[in-house]
Amino acid sequence: MLRGELKNFLDEAQIDLCEKFYRLVVEQNRVMNLTTITEPHDFAVKHIIDSLSAWDEKFFSGVEKILDVGTGAGFPAVPLKIFRPQKKFCLIDSLNKRVEFLKKVVAELNLKDVEIFHGRAEELSRQKIFREQFDAVTSRAVARLNVLAEYCLPFVKVGGIFVALKGKNFREELDEARAAIKILGGGEIIVREKNLPMLDDSRAVIYIRKKLSTPEKFPRRENLIRTKNLGMRN
């Protein structure tokens, strides 16, 4: 069902896994809200290919351990794991039902070196087993970049990379988030604009290199993260 759209991105075995993943998502979607995108072509383009767009060898060179924050139905983590099976992945989500679904996905797709945790990012990132332990941290469709940076950068090792998949408002979000990124230890920011097949909307992947350790007082409580824009007067 997804094969025609994915043949330029994945090999046959990887496409088979993506199709199995698609069927699991659609089946689970009948009993819980995982996604509004269930038509095969749209799923392939807007979920699978969009997730794969995060991968750039220039930024992922040397990366071994990747965390996906607010993974939801498994994007971008599951497509990226299928694409690069040798990498270790950790997925976190605040809803236990999604976590249990993803454990089923990992088992049925026989994906190795994948850990899945239930919890809120702002709480898990204060634990030693998570804080600054990951070479790369990804996130997609979770929050505006200023908020997302505070959720994600505490997980990234110094020298590692934070990868945010953003939609059409990426320039505005980046301008809004620059001060917070610096405060949280972020350094070089590189924006790679992208276009998905047969879609004319603008999107981008934002790569943020972790320059300095995140100060211990971050992340703040969730209500402060979402209402008090870090580094800006409110």
Wavefront OBJ file of the C-alpha trace (Angstrom):
o trace
v 0.000 0.000 0.000
v 2.840 2.388 0.806
v 5.354 0.878 -1.599
v 5.057 3.326 -4.494
v 5.685 6.367 -2.301
v 8.553 4.822 -0.332
v 10.568 3.029 -3.030
v 12.902 6.014 -3.486
v 13.691 6.167 0.229
v 13.817 2.597 1.582
v 14.689 -0.914 0.463
v 12.088 -3.684 0.066
v 12.540 -5.131 3.548
v 12.261 -1.677 5.132
v 9.110 -0.918 3.140
v 7.606 -4.201 4.353
v 8.215 -3.054 7.943
v 6.657 0.348 7.224
v 3.569 -1.319 5.779
v 3.259 -3.518 8.853
v 3.669 -0.432 11.039
v 0.959 1.329 9.015
v -1.482 -1.545 9.546
v -0.801 -1.549 13.293
v -1.409 2.215 13.525
v -4.663 2.037 11.540
v -5.906 -0.889 13.613
v -5.090 0.844 16.910
v -6.565 4.087 15.619
v -10.009 2.485 15.807
v -9.832 2.437 19.610
v -7.603 5.439 20.383
v -6.677 8.668 18.641
v -3.193 8.178 17.214
v -3.466 10.117 13.948
v -5.959 11.731 11.599
v -3.806 10.659 8.635
v -4.797 7.114 7.700
v -5.012 7.074 3.886
v -1.985 5.072 2.621
v -0.469 7.734 0.343
v -0.834 10.508 2.928
v 0.529 8.268 5.675
v 3.563 7.419 3.562
v 4.325 11.043 2.704
v 3.204 12.995 5.774
v 4.352 10.501 8.391
v 7.015 8.143 7.012
v 8.858 10.370 4.524
v 8.481 13.413 6.774
v 10.082 11.453 9.616
v 12.921 10.248 7.388
v 13.629 13.845 6.374
v 15.197 14.370 9.803
v 18.124 12.150 8.859
v 21.204 13.885 7.535
v 24.503 12.013 7.719
v 26.328 15.301 8.304
v 24.583 15.716 11.649
v 24.099 12.068 12.603
v 27.680 10.987 11.946
v 28.927 9.313 15.115
v 25.467 9.291 16.703
v 24.687 5.987 18.423
v 21.936 6.707 20.953
v 18.847 8.688 19.919
v 15.933 9.869 22.063
v 12.532 10.770 20.606
v 10.589 13.151 22.859
v 6.797 13.097 22.742
v 6.922 10.257 20.243
v 3.130 9.835 20.009
v 2.379 7.101 17.478
v 6.121 6.663 16.926
v 7.157 9.569 14.702
v 9.888 10.147 13.748
v 11.440 7.342 15.812
v 9.936 4.213 14.252
v 10.626 5.176 10.606
v 14.143 6.277 11.577
v 14.767 2.984 13.388
v 13.598 1.072 10.323
v 15.900 3.223 8.176
v 18.919 2.923 10.492
v 18.394 -0.325 12.453
v 21.905 -0.308 13.940
v 21.182 2.796 16.010
v 19.860 2.624 19.581
v 16.570 4.408 20.169
v 14.729 5.525 23.271
v 11.125 6.743 22.979
v 9.224 8.691 25.635
v 5.602 9.742 25.773
v 3.333 11.135 28.481
v 0.358 8.871 27.622
v 0.693 5.292 28.800
v -1.735 3.956 26.166
v 0.598 5.179 23.433
v 3.575 3.653 25.236
v 1.836 0.271 25.402
v 0.952 0.495 21.712
v 4.563 1.262 20.802
v 5.797 -1.706 22.809
v 3.512 -3.845 20.641
v 4.918 -2.204 17.490
v 8.506 -2.865 18.552
v 7.691 -6.488 19.330
v 5.763 -7.178 16.112
v 8.343 -5.455 13.895
v 11.117 -7.224 15.829
v 13.016 -3.969 16.330
v 16.122 -4.373 18.483
v 17.765 -1.838 20.824
v 14.578 0.172 21.388
v 13.497 1.308 24.854
v 10.155 2.962 25.565
v 9.306 4.962 28.681
v 6.143 6.522 30.019
v 6.661 9.974 31.511
v 6.788 13.706 31.009
v 9.929 15.128 29.432
v 10.384 17.835 32.043
v 10.423 15.174 34.781
v 12.440 12.447 33.053
v 15.186 14.879 32.029
v 16.007 15.473 35.700
v 16.850 11.794 36.204
v 20.507 10.772 35.894
v 19.753 7.944 33.466
v 18.297 10.493 31.019
v 19.951 13.859 31.601
v 22.557 14.681 28.945
v 22.807 11.006 27.996
v 21.865 11.105 24.294
v 23.895 11.831 21.181
v 20.792 13.100 19.403
v 17.276 14.054 20.465
v 14.420 14.321 17.983
v 10.925 15.715 18.270
v 8.059 16.289 15.854
v 4.682 18.010 16.237
v 4.972 18.438 20.018
v 5.222 22.182 20.761
v 6.560 25.506 19.530
v 10.348 25.562 19.361
v 10.914 27.752 22.432
v 8.944 25.227 24.510
v 10.401 22.216 22.742
v 13.972 23.369 23.357
v 13.405 23.361 27.105
v 11.903 19.884 26.932
v 14.641 18.435 24.725
v 18.021 20.120 25.221
v 18.464 18.819 28.811
v 18.575 15.290 27.365
v 21.326 16.067 24.823
v 24.993 15.404 25.573
v 27.341 18.343 25.212
v 28.460 18.109 21.606
v 25.275 16.278 20.644
v 22.433 17.452 18.432
v 18.789 18.406 18.952
v 16.673 17.841 15.834
v 13.288 19.564 15.557
v 10.943 18.828 12.662
v 8.880 21.954 12.094
v 6.095 23.174 9.822
v 5.436 26.355 7.883
v 6.000 28.704 10.847
v 9.563 27.512 11.451
v 11.192 30.930 10.882
v 8.895 32.664 13.358
v 9.379 29.875 15.899
v 13.153 30.019 15.562
v 13.263 33.782 16.100
v 11.095 33.309 19.187
v 13.328 30.527 20.532
v 16.885 31.835 19.977
v 17.317 33.310 23.449
v 15.977 30.159 25.141
v 18.229 27.924 23.039
v 21.308 29.874 24.166
v 20.288 29.809 27.839
v 19.737 26.034 27.668
v 23.221 25.381 26.274
v 22.451 25.380 22.573
v 25.053 26.618 20.125
v 25.146 26.466 16.333
v 21.735 26.391 14.640
v 21.317 25.081 11.107
v 18.009 25.143 9.242
v 17.410 22.766 6.351
v 14.244 23.527 4.435
v 12.468 20.593 2.853
v 9.615 19.725 0.529
v 7.651 16.518 0.707
v 6.620 14.737 -2.509
v 3.516 16.283 -4.107
v 3.066 18.793 -1.276
v 3.705 22.504 -1.665
v 3.758 23.530 1.990
v 7.017 24.753 3.509
v 8.713 22.710 6.220
v 12.125 22.559 7.836
v 14.372 20.453 9.992
v 16.199 22.542 12.592
v 19.506 21.146 13.924
v 20.802 22.649 17.174
v 24.255 21.661 18.429
v 24.601 21.372 22.226
v 27.487 23.660 23.161
v 27.276 23.833 26.949
v 25.703 21.801 29.722
v 22.117 22.841 30.509
v 21.905 24.703 33.853
v 20.473 22.509 36.616
v 17.410 24.722 37.127
v 16.092 23.726 33.690
v 13.668 22.453 32.650
v 11.183 24.418 34.685
v 7.717 23.169 35.659
v 5.443 22.575 32.694
v 3.140 25.527 33.411
v 6.144 27.872 33.414
v 7.640 26.356 30.252
v 4.399 26.921 28.374
v 3.494 30.360 29.749
v 6.825 32.105 30.448
v 8.924 32.264 27.304
v 12.484 31.655 28.471
v 14.818 34.539 27.690
v 12.034 36.998 26.831
v 10.073 39.451 28.905
v 6.501 38.315 29.553
l 1 2 3 4 5 6 7 8 9 10 11 12 13 14 15 16 17 18 19 20 21 22 23 24 25 26 27 28 29 30 31 32 33 34 35 36 37 38 39 40 41 42 43 44 45 46 47 48 49 50 51 52 53 54 55 56 57 58 59 60 61 62 63 64 65 66 67 68 69 70 71 72 73 74 75 76 77 78 79 80 81 82 83 84 85 86 87 88 89 90 91 92 93 94 95 96 97 98 99 100 101 102 103 104 105 106 107 108 109 110 111 112 113 114 115 116 117 118 119 120 121 122 123 124 125 126 127 128 129 130 131 132 133 134 135 136 137 138 139 140 141 142 143 144 145 146 147 148 149 150 151 152 153 154 155 156 157 158 159 160 161 162 163 164 165 166 167 168 169 170 171 172 173 174 175 176 177 178 179 180 181 182 183 184 185 186 187 188 189 190 191 192 193 194 195 196 197 198 199 200 201 202 203 204 205 206 207 208 209 210 211 212 213 214 215 216 217 218 219 220 221 222 223 224 225 226 227 228 229 230 231 232 233 234
